[in-house]
């Protein structure tokens, strides 16, 4: 097996860095797990317009002679949103003293398990790509779904636990922040999940299978007919809802029901009325670990912030914008001998939008 050099000698030249940027961008933005939720729009910078066609009406009356018909029933009405892409930046640091004993075996394991025998520089690139890709995917999902420009720590009157820096969430308004604002405005249909309103965390988490089924059914029933007819529609739920729903439909009267599964890319997927039902462990991890609600009493009792959630949408209704989906803006790697640290610095542009909040449906 190829021997990996000491971490002090780590280097990735500019050509290799450019290749890594492109490989990682493709792994993120072109991943089936990403595209099933989001349409990717690239070339977008700040204040790029999103044109929405809100036209409605009817056309066509019976002709009555020579006089031209003008029913007045047709209407062309356009509205607009704007992409507000933000540059997200961070630096991954590796400490020499802490990694000396484990770095080589870890890189060799990545190389052997994923790509077979590799040359030294290739093995380094495999490790860098794997770690940066892991953090980038997590950052994207966190911001796209849970970003909130108004997020505050609990001590400041918000719902983010005080041990978490709110800067991890305040870069953009994510899908949930936009959806909840649309619910408050009366635009997006909302199913209230009473289990979320329980007085303790333990009671909140005691979701029954029947309640999980009711959430999935309700978010589908509340969706617009247009969305129900969209072949790319999806229902995304938190894990407890997902597993409770699966339990419910695989037992009793719904067992083997045709509406409870759908074949996607040759794989059988859980579904409701033909709409695939997906979940995300990472999103739920952030919801349960980073957000709380205080009852404001003494003694104070903290509960979860909507631990059970569901949304029915389609990739075209929850698109994501970036400047270039084929390449990240910056990916640079360097080693500082004095500090005995290796650094990987990256940045990318991102924004997320709910472009037609009247068509989606949510539960929380």
C-alpha positions in Angstrom: 0.0 0.0 0.0 1.2 3.5 -0.7 2.9 5.2 2.2 1.4 8.5 3.3 4.0 11.2 4.1 4.3 13.0 7.4 1.6 15.6 7.9 4.4 18.3 8.1 5.0 17.8 4.4 1.3 18.0 3.3 0.8 20.1 0.2 -1.7 20.3 -2.5 -0.6 22.3 -5.5 -2.9 24.8 -7.3 -3.9 22.5 -10.1 -4.8 19.7 -7.7 -6.8 22.2 -5.6 -8.8 23.3 -8.6 -9.5 19.6 -9.4 -10.6 19.1 -5.8 -12.9 22.1 -5.9 -14.6 20.7 -9.0 -14.9 17.2 -7.6 -16.3 18.4 -4.3 -18.8 20.7 -6.0 -20.0 17.9 -8.2 -20.3 15.6 -5.2 -22.5 18.2 -3.4 -24.6 19.9 -6.1 -25.0 17.0 -8.4 -25.7 14.4 -5.7 -29.1 12.6 -6.1 -29.7 13.2 -2.4 -29.4 16.9 -3.0 -31.3 17.1 -6.3 -34.4 15.3 -4.9 -35.0 18.3 -2.7 -33.6 21.2 -4.7 -33.3 22.6 -8.2 -29.9 24.2 -8.4 -29.7 27.6 -10.1 -26.2 28.8 -10.8 -24.7 32.0 -12.0 -26.7 33.8 -9.3 -25.2 36.8 -7.4 -26.8 39.2 -5.0 -30.0 40.9 -6.1 -30.5 38.6 -9.1 -34.2 38.7 -10.0 -36.5 35.7 -9.8 -39.5 36.3 -12.1 -42.8 34.6 -11.0 -45.8 34.3 -13.3 -48.9 34.8 -11.2 -51.2 35.2 -14.3 -54.8 33.8 -13.9 -58.1 33.9 -15.6 -60.1 32.5 -18.5 -60.1 33.1 -22.3 -62.6 32.4 -25.1 -66.2 33.6 -25.8 -68.4 32.6 -28.6 -68.0 35.0 -31.6 -71.1 37.2 -32.2 -70.3 38.8 -35.6 -67.8 41.4 -36.8 -67.2 43.0 -33.5 -64.0 41.7 -31.8 -64.4 39.9 -28.6 -62.6 41.1 -25.5 -63.9 39.1 -22.5 -61.6 40.8 -20.0 -61.0 37.4 -18.4 -57.3 37.2 -19.2 -54.7 38.7 -17.0 -50.9 38.8 -17.2 -49.5 39.4 -13.7 -45.8 39.1 -12.8 -44.2 39.3 -9.4 -40.6 39.0 -8.3 -38.2 37.8 -5.7 -34.5 38.3 -5.4 -31.7 35.9 -4.8 -29.6 37.0 -1.9 -26.6 34.7 -2.2 -24.2 34.9 0.7 -20.5 33.9 0.8 -20.0 31.2 3.4 -16.4 30.7 4.5 -14.5 28.6 7.1 -11.2 26.9 7.7 -10.5 23.3 8.7 -7.5 22.9 11.0 -5.4 19.9 11.7 -3.1 19.8 14.7 0.2 18.1 14.2 0.6 16.8 17.8 -2.9 15.3 17.9 -2.8 13.7 14.5 0.7 12.1 14.4 -0.5 8.8 15.7 -3.8 8.6 13.7 -3.4 10.5 10.5 -1.6 7.9 8.4 -3.9 5.0 9.3 -6.9 7.2 8.6 -5.7 8.3 5.2 -4.7 4.8 4.3 -8.1 3.5 5.4 -9.9 6.0 3.2 -7.6 5.2 0.3 -7.9 1.4 0.6 -11.6 1.3 1.3 -12.7 3.8 -1.3 -10.1 3.9 -4.0 -7.7 1.0 -3.7 -3.9 1.5 -3.7 -3.0 5.2 -4.3 0.1 7.3 -4.7 1.1 9.5 -1.8 -0.4 12.7 -3.2 -3.5 11.0 -4.3 -4.0 9.6 -0.8 -3.7 13.1 0.6 -6.2 14.4 -1.8 -8.6 11.6 -1.0 -8.5 12.6 2.7 -8.8 16.3 2.1 -11.7 15.8 -0.3 -13.5 13.4 2.0 -13.3 15.7 5.1 -14.1 19.0 3.2 -17.0 17.3 1.4 -18.4 16.1 4.7 -18.3 19.5 6.3 -19.6 21.3 3.2 -22.6 19.0 2.9 -23.4 19.5 6.5 -23.1 23.3 6.3 -25.3 23.4 3.2 -28.0 21.3 4.7 -27.9 23.2 8.0 -28.2 26.6 6.2 -30.6 25.6 3.5 -33.1 24.1 5.9 -32.5 25.8 9.3 -30.9 29.1 8.5 -32.5 32.1 10.1 -31.1 35.6 9.8 -33.0 36.5 13.0 -31.7 33.6 15.1 -30.6 34.4 18.6 -29.3 32.5 21.6 -31.6 31.6 24.4 -30.0 34.3 26.7 -30.9 36.9 24.1 -34.5 35.8 23.8 -34.1 33.3 21.0 -34.2 29.6 20.6 -30.6 28.7 19.9 -28.9 27.1 22.8 -26.3 29.4 24.4 -23.4 27.0 23.8 -24.0 27.3 20.0 -22.7 30.3 18.0 -25.7 31.8 16.2 -23.4 32.6 13.2 -23.8 29.0 12.2 -27.4 29.9 11.3 -27.7 33.6 10.5 -26.1 33.7 7.1 -29.4 33.2 5.2 -33.1 32.5 5.8 -33.6 28.8 5.1 -36.6 26.9 4.0 -38.1 26.4 7.4 -37.7 30.1 8.4 -39.4 31.1 5.1 -42.2 28.5 5.4 -43.0 29.5 9.0 -43.2 33.2 8.0 -45.5 32.2 5.2 -47.7 30.3 7.6 -47.9 33.3 9.9 -48.9 35.4 6.9 -51.7 33.0 6.0 -50.1 31.9 2.7 -48.9 28.4 3.4 -51.2 25.7 4.8 -50.1 24.4 8.1 -51.0 21.2 10.1 -50.5 21.7 13.8 -48.5 18.8 15.5 -49.9 18.7 19.0 -47.0 16.4 20.1 -44.7 19.3 19.7 -46.7 21.3 22.3 -46.0 18.8 25.2 -44.6 20.2 28.4 -41.4 18.1 28.6 -38.9 16.8 26.1 -39.8 13.2 27.0 -43.4 13.8 26.2 -42.6 15.6 23.0 -40.5 12.6 21.8 -43.3 10.0 22.6 -44.7 10.3 19.1 -47.1 7.4 18.3 -47.2 5.6 14.9 -50.7 6.8 14.4 -49.6 10.4 15.0 -46.8 10.0 12.5 -49.2 8.7 9.9 -51.6 11.6 10.5 -48.7 14.0 10.0 -47.8 12.6 6.6 -51.4 12.3 5.5 -52.2 15.8 6.7 -49.3 17.5 4.9 -50.4 15.7 1.7 -54.1 16.6 2.1 -53.2 20.3 2.7 -51.0 20.5 -0.4 -52.3 22.2 -3.5 -53.6 20.1 -6.3 -50.8 21.4 -8.5 -48.2 20.0 -6.2 -50.0 16.7 -5.8 -49.8 16.3 -9.6 -46.1 17.2 -9.7 -44.1 14.0 -10.5 -41.1 15.4 -8.6 -43.1 16.2 -5.4 -41.6 15.0 -2.2 -42.5 14.8 1.5 -39.6 15.4 3.9 -40.1 14.6 7.5 -38.1 14.3 10.7 -36.9 10.8 11.6 -39.4 10.0 14.3 -42.2 10.8 11.9 -40.6 8.8 9.1 -40.1 5.6 11.2 -43.5 5.9 12.9 -45.1 6.3 9.4 -43.2 3.2 8.2 -44.4 1.2 11.2 -48.0 2.3 10.6 -48.1 1.4 6.9 -46.4 -1.9 7.3 -48.9 -3.2 9.8 -52.6 -3.6 9.8 -54.9 -2.5 7.0 -52.2 -0.5 5.1 -49.7 -3.4 4.8 -48.6 -3.9 1.1 -50.7 -0.9 0.1 -49.7 0.3 -3.4 -49.8 3.9 -2.2 -47.1 3.4 0.4 -44.1 2.8 -1.8 -42.5 4.1 -5.0 -39.7 2.9 -7.1 -37.0 5.6 -7.6 -33.8 4.7 -9.5 -34.6 1.0 -9.2 -35.0 1.2 -5.4 -38.3 0.9 -3.4 -38.9 4.1 -1.5 -41.5 4.8 1.2 -44.3 6.9 -0.2 -47.8 8.3 0.5 -50.2 8.3 -2.4 -47.2 7.9 -4.7 -45.3 10.8 -3.3 -41.9 9.7 -1.9 -41.3 10.3 1.8 -37.8 11.1 2.9 -36.0 12.0 6.1 -32.8 13.6 7.3 -30.8 12.5 10.4 -28.6 15.5 10.1 -31.4 18.1 10.1 -33.0 16.4 13.1 -29.7 16.3 14.9 -29.4 20.0 14.6 -33.0 20.6 15.6 -32.6 18.4 18.8 -29.2 19.6 19.8 -29.1 23.3 18.8 -32.6 24.6 19.5 -34.8 24.8 22.6 -37.9 26.7 23.9 -38.1 28.1 27.3 -41.4 28.1 29.3 -40.3 31.4 30.9 -41.2 30.0 34.3 -39.2 29.5 37.5 -37.9 26.9 37.6 -37.3 27.1 33.9 -38.2 24.1 31.7 -36.7 23.7 28.3 -38.4 21.8 25.5 -37.5 21.1 21.9 -38.3 23.6 19.1 -40.7 21.7 16.9 -38.9 18.4 16.9 -41.5 16.8 14.6 -41.8 18.4 11.2 -43.0 17.7 7.7 -43.0 19.6 4.4 -44.4 18.7 1.0 -42.8 20.5 -1.9 -40.9 19.9 -5.1 -37.3 20.7 -6.1 -38.6 23.6 -8.3 -40.4 25.1 -5.3 -37.4 24.9 -3.0 -34.5 25.8 -5.3 -30.9 26.7 -4.2 -28.8 29.3 -5.8 -25.0 29.5 -6.1 -22.6 31.4 -8.3 -21.2 28.2 -9.9 -22.4 24.7 -9.2 -19.4 23.2 -11.0 -16.8 24.8 -8.8 -16.4 26.2 -5.3 -15.1 29.7 -5.0 -12.1 29.0 -2.9 -10.3 25.9 -1.7 -6.8 26.3 -0.5 -4.6 24.1 1.7 -1.4 25.1 3.4 0.8 24.1 6.4 2.2 26.5 9.0 5.4 25.1 10.4 5.6 27.4 13.4 2.0 26.4 14.5 2.4 22.7 13.4 -1.0 23.0 11.8 -2.4 22.2 8.4 -5.2 24.4 7.1 -7.9 23.9 4.5 -9.8 27.1 3.8 -12.9 27.1 1.6 -15.8 29.4 0.7 -18.9 29.1 -1.4 -22.0 31.2 -2.3 -25.5 30.0 -1.3 -29.1 31.0 -1.0 -32.4 29.1 -0.7 -35.9 30.1 -1.6 -39.5 29.0 -1.2 -40.6 30.5 -4.5 -44.3 29.6 -4.2 -45.3 29.3 -0.6 -48.9 29.0 -1.5 -48.2 25.7 -3.2 -46.3 23.9 -0.5 -47.7 22.4 2.7 -46.0 22.0 6.2 -46.6 20.4 9.5 -44.9 21.3 12.8 
